[in-house]
Structures are given as structure tokens and as C-alpha cells.
Amino acid sequence: MVDFYDADYVRKSVTYGAASGGANASTGAVSWTVNSGSAGYTVTHAGIWSASTSGTFYIGGALASPRTLAALGVLTFEIGEVIAALS
């Protein structure tokens, strides 16, 4: 699950491929739409959890490039853009 830290967020499932070089990349795109009543916001961090609600927090951190969204804007991470890696 990928979790965005804002009141509009809903955790989404992310499917990963086989590990390569200690990292797993997402095999599908995942999108969120900003609530129509929202003034918009900038997404700066994300986290990976074990479940769609509650669950275990695995890891989180800052996005390489923050993404600014207006009301009804869509945040999409394309195939291969969400990467889980151990270092």
C-alpha cells in the first residue's frame, strides 16, 4: 500500500515485480484524484504500509520531486515509478 499524507488520501495497492539488484519496481500505474472541495496541495512524502487501513508501516520518505495538485488534479505514479529497495 502506498500512503500519501493528506486528508484526501486513500491507500492504494501497488503490485511489484521480481526483485532485481535489491529493488522491486511497481508493475502498474497508481493514481489519486484530489477531492473537488480541496484547495489542492503539494505532495512531498509517501509511505508503504502492509494494509489499506491500520497495518504495519514499512518505510516512507520524501519524493524526489514534490508534486503540486489543484482540486480534481490527479497524482499518478507510472509503471516502475514506485520502487521498494533495501540498502
Residue pairs with C-beta under 8 A, 6 or more apart in sequence:
1 11
1 12
1 13
1 14
1 48
1 49
1 50
1 51
1 52
1 55
2 11
2 12
2 14
2 30
2 46
2 47
2 48
2 49
2 77
2 82
3 9
3 11
3 46
3 47
3 48
3 49
3 60
4 32
4 43
4 45
4 46
4 75
5 45
5 46
5 47
6 41
6 43
7 35
7 38
8 32
8 34
8 35
8 38
8 41
9 32
10 32
11 49
11 51
11 52
11 53
12 30
12 31
12 32
13 30
13 52
14 26
14 28
14 30
14 48
14 82
15 26
15 27
15 28
16 24
16 25
16 26
16 27
16 84
17 24
17 25
17 26
17 27
18 24
22 85
22 86
22 87
23 83
23 84
23 85
23 86
24 83
24 84
24 85
25 79
25 80
25 81
25 82
25 83
26 77
26 79
26 80
26 81
26 82
26 83
27 79
27 80
28 79
29 76
29 77
29 78
29 79
29 81
30 76
30 77
30 82
31 74
31 75
31 76
31 77
32 74
32 75
32 76
33 72
33 73
33 74
33 75
34 40
34 41
34 69
34 70
34 71
34 72
34 73
34 74
34 75
35 71
36 71
36 72
37 71
38 71
39 71
40 68
40 69
40 70
40 71
40 73
41 68
41 69
42 66
42 67
42 68
42 69
43 63
43 66
43 67
43 68
43 69
43 75
44 62
44 63
44 66
45 60
45 61
45 62
45 63
46 60
46 61
46 63
47 57
47 58
47 59
47 60
47 61
48 57
48 58
48 59
48 60
48 84
49 55
49 56
49 57
49 58
50 56
50 58
58 84
59 84
67 75
69 75
